[in-house]
């Protein structure tokens, strides 16, 4: 199995992104990053995290209001 197939937990995404796990949950709730629900947990593909890094590069997603503005901007460009 390759490392690309390994799914990341919300805590792992938070650690990689240097944000609190609640911020990752907010991004997921808004739709900035898509997750797969596995029981009580959410898992994130590495491909999805790479897409997030690419699409949201240079944008402010630090709080709900700014994240929603960034989400709308990204979606209007696609």
VENGITA-V789059 format. One record per residue. N is the residue number from 1. RES is the residue in one letter. PHI is phi in radians with two decimals (999 if undefined). Layout:
BEGIN
[[N | RES | PHI] [N | RES | PHI]]
END
This chain:
BEGIN
[[1 | X | 999] [2 | X | -1.50] [3 | X | -1.13] [4 | X | -1.11] [5 | X | -1.44] [6 | X | -1.21] [7 | X | -1.47] [8 | X | -1.88] [9 | X | -1.38] [10 | X | -1.05] [11 | X | -1.13] [12 | X | -1.17] [13 | X | -1.11] [14 | X | -1.06] [15 | X | -1.14] [16 | X | -1.12] [17 | X | -1.58] [18 | X | 1.03] [19 | X | -2.31] [20 | X | -1.31] [21 | X | -1.05] [22 | X | -1.16] [23 | X | -1.16] [24 | X | -1.10] [25 | X | -1.09] [26 | X | -1.11] [27 | X | -1.03] [28 | X | -1.15] [29 | X | -1.09] [30 | X | -1.26] [31 | X | 1.90] [32 | X | -1.14] [33 | X | -2.20] [34 | X | -1.67] [35 | X | -2.29] [36 | X | -1.93] [37 | X | -1.46] [38 | X | -2.17] [39 | X | 1.23] [40 | X | -1.55] [41 | X | -1.82] [42 | X | -2.01] [43 | X | -2.10] [44 | X | -2.14] [45 | X | -1.33] [46 | X | -1.15] [47 | X | -1.07] [48 | X | -1.14] [49 | X | -1.17] [50 | X | -1.11] [51 | X | -1.10] [52 | X | -1.02] [53 | X | -1.06] [54 | X | -1.25] [55 | X | -1.19] [56 | X | -1.85] [57 | X | -1.03] [58 | X | 1.49] [59 | X | -1.71] [60 | X | -1.68] [61 | X | -2.17] [62 | X | -1.38] [63 | X | -2.52] [64 | X | -1.05] [65 | X | -1.12] [66 | X | -1.18] [67 | X | -1.14] [68 | X | -1.12] [69 | X | -1.07] [70 | X | -1.14] [71 | X | -1.03] [72 | X | -1.12] [73 | X | -1.12] [74 | X | -1.08] [75 | X | -1.20] [76 | X | -1.27] [77 | X | -1.47] [78 | X | -1.64]]
END
